[in-house]
Amino acid sequence: MAVRMKGKSLASLKDLTREEIEEILKTSELLKLQILRGQAH
């Protein structure tokens, strides 16, 4: 999901639904947490 989003331009982000945006934000938050956890160990 997150990887696919990188290919989209910012202009196309306006076409996303609210649900899609929330899903993307959730995914990025999870990735951030995993990265932080990985650095902590």
Contact map, one row per residue, 1 for C-alpha under 8 A:
11111000000000000000000100100000000000000
11111100000000000000000100110000000000000
11111110000000000000000000000000000000000
11111111000000000000000000000000000000000
11111111000000000000000000000000000000000
01111111100000000000000000000000000000000
00111111100000000000000000000000000000000
00011111110110000000000000000000000000000
00000111111110000000000000000000000000000
00000001111111000000000000000000000000000
00000000111111100000000000000000000000000
00000001111111110000000000000000000000000
00000001111111110000000000000000000000000
00000000011111110000000000000000000000000
00000000001111111000000000000000000000000
00000000000111111101100000000000000000000
00000000000000111111100000000000000000000
00000000000000011111110000000000000000000
00000000000000001111111000000000000000000
00000000000000011111111100000000000000000
00000000000000011111111110000000000000000
00000000000000000111111111000000000000000
00000000000000000011111111100000000000000
11000000000000000001111111110000000000000
00000000000000000000111111111000000000000
00000000000000000000011111111100000000000
11000000000000000000001111111110000000000
01000000000000000000000111111111000000000
00000000000000000000000011111111100000000
00000000000000000000000001111111110000000
00000000000000000000000000111111111000000
00000000000000000000000000011111111100000
00000000000000000000000000001111111110000
00000000000000000000000000000111111111000
00000000000000000000000000000011111111100
00000000000000000000000000000001111111110
00000000000000000000000000000000111111111
00000000000000000000000000000000011111111
00000000000000000000000000000000001111111
00000000000000000000000000000000000111111
00000000000000000000000000000000000011111
